């Protein structure tokens, strides 16, 4: 099996443009056959992508497989959590109820990434309030073609417009209920797991850009240092304060790298450069939430310490 670090340095940079998500997913699956760990697959998938949006596709899909290892390897999957009131547990109104035919989902998810193309949906739903009035969540899995699933395309986003989003409406949809608490074991850890894998995929893509554009060797070394840092995160413990502190450091280092290579972008082909300028805001998505998690992590290990200290 390849070392993913060697792979990033020596693998052929595919020149064939990726015309759509299906083509990007096919190239991702080829890379996925080379590695076992989702974070390594995300790195290799990002390297194979010809734009940041398709690198995100690799990171997002491998994050879901890190969260739910039994997902089919060849299927696109969408996590459906966000509703009209947002993605906070208290905002989840979609219900998961038992009836004579088994578990059934009812509700509307207002922003499902890859919802139009996914073959399988992981739906976060409420099973009612607990004794303290808190919303109890579970995760249900359904086939996108299941009776009662209606998927409506949303307008393309300003950045990474190649990645589609959709509204998903569920009406008495038969579901397989996944084990464990829907918030503690799925929704909450996924936010961290997604950050790790999307960052990995973005780094893989930047190594591709650096090699294709003959950026200086020290820059490539720095990119691989960032890769090594991301691979070293203990992703099996995504709720750990230490993971969030280290992830905060990885993002800070990544930000410094982006600033340092800013002057090198004129050496990149115009199509890739223009896409980068358009899609760069993708990397800032959920930044505020990430900062909040970092502050909470520091408070949990060093109570009373100001984050700025």
Secondary structure by P-SEA (a helix, b strand, c coil): cccaaaaaacccccccccccaaaaaaaaaaaaaacccaaaaaaaaaaacccaaaaaaaaaaaaaaaacccccccbbbbbbcccccccccccccbbbbbccccbbbbbbbccccccccccccbbbbbccccccccbbbbbbbbbcccccbbbbbcccccccccbbbbbbbbcbbbbbbbccccccccaaaaaaaaaaaaaaaaaaaaaaaaaaacccaaaaaaaaaaaaaaaaccccccccaaaaaaaaaaaaaaaaaaaaaccccccccaaaaaaaaacccccccaaaaaaaaaaaaaaaacccccccc
